[in-house]
Amino acid sequence: MATRTSLTYGAVPGLRFACVLDGSGGCIDLDWDGVRRWKAEDGTLWVHLERDDADAQNWLRNDSGVDPVIADALLAAESRPRVEEQDDALLVFLRGVNRNAKEDPYDLVPIHMWISANRLISLRDKAVYLLALRDIREALAIGRGPRTVGELFVLIGEKVVKYVEPILDELDEEADRLDEEAIDGIDDDWRAPLAGLRRRAIELRRYLSPQREALFRLQVEEAIWLNRRDRVHLREITDRVMRYVEGLDVIRDRATILHEDMTAQIAERISRTSNRLTAIAAIFLPPSLVAGIFGMNLSGIPAHEHELAFGIVSAVIITLMAVEAWILRRMRWI
């Protein structure tokens, strides 16, 4: 069964969508029967599956013609960005932004692909929502999509990388905000946002760094279905990811500097408080000594029967405290 392309997704269990590129920017949609009847001479086939669906797993293992080792790799739950070549086909794992509102957008989700000269099989989990693939589907719906399998693959890579940029911009803006607030002083309320900034930067870099290496390797692969224009486009995508990684390094370094500033300011605050307490103790120590001596209940205390003795001793104590406070202020202890 084949129809002109439409933007319906997930109507068939396990099959998000499948289509044959018409070579002029459009495509024809297929269902499971159409996918099974497809032949290489029909045109470039794009099959997008739900990795964790039993129907998709059954087709990939039994009906797709893909090597069982490759099928197991495509269906693996955990993966890191990488590229493997087999004959004239490529096994590619990339990471993209999950726009599912219930998920953490900083946890980049995998998209697995198997690309040959006339077919591209892509997989992602059911709960994942990738705007990158929707953009390509919309372009195909209006006849402005990719025309070859190489162009399709490069466009997927470009779109996957494109949606990482807004997240990096958010992190950069957060770092700028913390930098501006640092001018007015750092307080304890900074601990959570600063820790969150560092955590997100490290988490993103954990995925983008191997993705940069995978894209770089694609430039030297000898797949004949990647023409010169596709390879130039891949270099541009690789350069963009390299800038993203460098930007994350800068954000991480800025967060580290802010953390060091916060630690230094807290240590300085503790030091000032300790100095004040020491100064207060120093001010009260001599008067306490005088008061302790005259407070002893022993005979022989001078002027203990004099009616002005208490006032004189109090005046001496107050004078001592004032003189000590003046000395400590001159010493800049208080």
PyMOL commands that set and color helices and strands:
alter all, ss='L'
color gray80, all
select helices_A, chain A and resi 32-37+40-42+54-62+68-74+131-141+149-162+165-182+188-218+228-294+309-330
alter helices_A, ss='H'
color red, helices_A
select strands_A, chain A and resi 2-4+15-21+27-30+45-50+82-86+89-96+109-115+119-124
alter strands_A, ss='S'
color yellow, strands_A
deselect
rebuild
show_as cartoon
